[in-house]
Amino acid sequence: MKALHGIALAGLCAALVYGCGSKPTLEDGKAGVEERTPTAASRPTPPVTTTQPDAGDVSSRPVPPATAGANPLKDPNNILSKRSVFFEYDSDAIKEEFRPLLQAHAKYLSDNRGAKMLIQGNADERGSREYNIALGQRRADATKRMLVLLGAQESQIESASLGEEKPRCEEKTDACYAQNRRGDLLYGGEY
Amino acid sequence: MNRAIAILTILAFALFARAANAQLSIEITGSGANQIPIAVLQFAGESALPASISDIVEADLQRSGRFRMLYAGGVNPAPTDASQVNFADWRSRLADAMLIGGVRRLADGRFEVQFRLFDVPKQAQLGGVAYTLNAAQLRLTGHKIADYVYEKLIGERGVFSTRIAYIVKQQGRFELKVADADGQNAQTVLASPEPILSPSWSPDGTRLAYVSFQAKRPVVYVQDLVGGRQIPVANFRGSNSAPSWSPDGRQLAVVLSREGGSQIFLMNADGSNVRRLMQSPGIDTEPNFAPDGQSIYFTSDRGGSPQIYRVATSGGEATRVTFQGDYNVTPRISPDGKTLTYVARNSGRFQLTAMDLESKQVQTLTDTQRDESPSFAPNSRMVLYATEVGGRGVLAAVSSDGRYRQRLSVQAADVREPAWGPFMGN
């Protein structure tokens, strides 16, 4: 009976943790996205650029816009700033809509032979974590194959998987799962 | 002092009796016929200890699902010898077994705990042991007494003094933890802002292999539990994952993408002598050594859908093992080699499933939706696994025959990836 008492208490604690913990989960999701800032297509210029003029150093004022414009990988108006390829359920087929994006990155890699890329494959959360690592790997490999086919050097690109461990979206909906079946393209210095 | 504790115990019993009964009906489904009725009495003098050792023993036996605990409060003074036990009274209360004991503080500050286990109908002592311990060894000693009782009465080794490993995700941080089998005494082995998964115990219980994303991609590490030293054993280009120890502790099976796709490789436990186990056109992952070390069970989609296969450790042709359904993953063989457990998808539900390897009979063990990561207790009797309740990861355990289930009381936000450790020492 004393044992049951313990179990009942533990259940209560679990319920409390659950109640308190639902907010941190959302924050987890945001944190996860921010961590991948370079990969997110919708992320604009880093906040550092806007704070710099406020620092009062007049001489440095013209520099930030020039820097932002000079790096096509960071320019939100450049297709190279778009870094994600999305997949259908249980599929590693590259959809036609992502061909221009991959063409642009393949050309960049071909023009910049010193550039290195890591492709991180991702899977939605359904099913085994390890099997999802394998599914994410297959998506990263398919993305890499396409880039090589389009002119990048094999040695420039590493493909790895994050499985279901780094979801961009944490709700249990089909729309969310579609966001998480994804390959992200990261250039050297971004990971 | 003793009387005060006895009164408190009675009060606690009265307060929780209602909730406890509700819990009981959920926890012990259909196994009532096989439960041994046992009375665990308060140990004489145990109030000298920081916690009640008889409570620890009682909770262990209760959790195993193999015993029916008889109310044993209010026996005062607590007996320490057969001559002080009223066997006829306990027989009339339908006790088959009874545990009594005593605690004595030694001159050097340590304690001596001794216990006696009785067969009540025969009025015979089944055994007894005395331990010398310090306060920090209290829980372990309780678990050892429960192991003794379990083995005497059930006829197989108890797992109460074993440990479990699992991952906790809380506020964006990941912690690999090791705790006693009852979830108590949790220690953090590794904390990281990056995901950790697939912990796997070395057969001697001194090391854990696991996958960490601390290098921004999956790398397999082996970590000493005593020194804490972390060694990357598989850190090749691409993904490195799914470590599994050979039963002799000398080798690891891992999944590497370094030669394209996800393929199974064998390596020495220090990461040397890496060799490919076989060539497959599809995904091969989740290797798990059979207890005889002669074969490896694994998940593969070579036939179009993920299924479980078996291959000799020396390589060669793989044989398909699962045939029902289109998603069967995460094979784990029981230490006695008789049962395969895995996760099957049934109409969108991921459920823990067991296959009797001799009869090939398949049984769904749970009624949950999102079961993952099964792990056998070292006595093959229970399977620990992760599932989801109310959107949160929890650990649960089910008996290998599916009749008894329990929720593991680990207090944490999101718990996953459990691995039950081996028997330790004698």
Interface residues (C-beta under 8 A of the other chain):
Chain A: M1 K2 A3 L4 H5 G6 I7 A8 L9 A10 G11 C13 A14 V17 Y18 G21 S22 P24 E27 D28 A31 G32 L118 Q120 R126 G127 S128 R129 E130 Y131 I133 A134 L135 G136 Q137 R138 D141 E158 S159 A160 S161 L162 G163 E165 K166 K172 Y191
Chain B: T9 A12 F13 F16 A17 A19 A20 Q23 L24 E27 S52 D55 E58 A59 Q62 R63 M69 Y71 G73 K169 Q170 Q171 G172 G183 P195 L197 S198 V211 F213 K216 R217 P218 R237 G238 S239 S241 A242 V255 S257 G260 G261 S262 I283 T285 E286 T299 P306 Y327 V329 T330 V343 R345 F350 E372 S373 G390 G391 R392 V394 R407 S409 Q411 A412 A413 D414 R416 E417
